[in-house]
Amino acid sequence: MEPETAQPTAARLRLAIGRLYRSFRHDGGDHDLTIEQLTLLATLGRNGPIRLGDLAIQEGIQPSTLTRSIGSLAARELVIPSVSAGDRRATTVVISETGRIMLDTAWEFRSSRLAARIAQLPAADRAALIDALPLLESLLDESDEPAY
C-alpha cells in the first residue's frame, strides 16, 4: 500500500473497530460488569494468580483504579484477593469460580450477538470477513493478546 493511502485506511479501520468496540461496551447481557471489569476477569482467568502491581502494569491501569476495580469484583465474589505468601505487603488476586462463570456467560452473550450480526451479512461478505481475520490478527502485538 502506498504511504498516501495507508493513513486514510488506518483511520477508517480505527474508526470501524472503535465503533464496534463501543457497541459491545453497552451490550453486555444481564450483568452489570463494565468491559474493563470483564477484561480484568479475562486477564486473571488467562494468567492465574497475579500480584496487583503486576496486573496494573500489564493492563496499563493506575494502581488506585485497579484497587477499586478489584475491590468491587471481590465484593461480588468474582475474584479472590489474598496477601502474598512471599511478601506480606503485596496482594495476589485470582478469578473465582463465580467470576469464571460470569466471564464465560458475558463473552458468550457478546459473541452470540456478533454472530447474529455476521449471519445477516451476504455470504460473500461473510467469506471476506473470515478471510480478513488472519490479517487483522497479524496487526496485534504479542502483548495485545485477545482479552478472552
C-alpha positions, 0 to 999 in steps of 0.5 A: 500500500502506498504511504498516501493511502495507508493513513486514510485506511488506518483511520477508517479501520480505527474508526470501524473497530472503535465503533464496534468496540463501543457497541459491545461496551453497552451490550453486555447481557444481564450483568452489570460488569463494565468491559474493563471489569470483564477484561480484568476477569479475562486477564486473571482467568488467562494468567492465574494468580497475579500480584496487583502491581503486576496486573496494573502494569500489564493492563496499563491501569493506575494502581488506585483504579485497579484497587477499586476495580478489584475491590468491587469484583471481590465484593461480588465474589468474582475474584479472590484477593489474598496477601502474598505468601512471599511478601506480606505487603503485596496482594495476589488476586485470582478469578473465582469460580463465580467470576469464571462463570460470569466471564464465560456467560458475558463473552458468550452473550457478546459473541452470540450477538456478533454472530447474529450480526455476521449471519445477516451479512451476504455470504460473500461478505461473510467469506471476506470477513473470515478471510480478513481475520488472519490479517487483522490478527497479524496487526496485534502485538504479542502483548495485545493478546485477545482479552478472552 
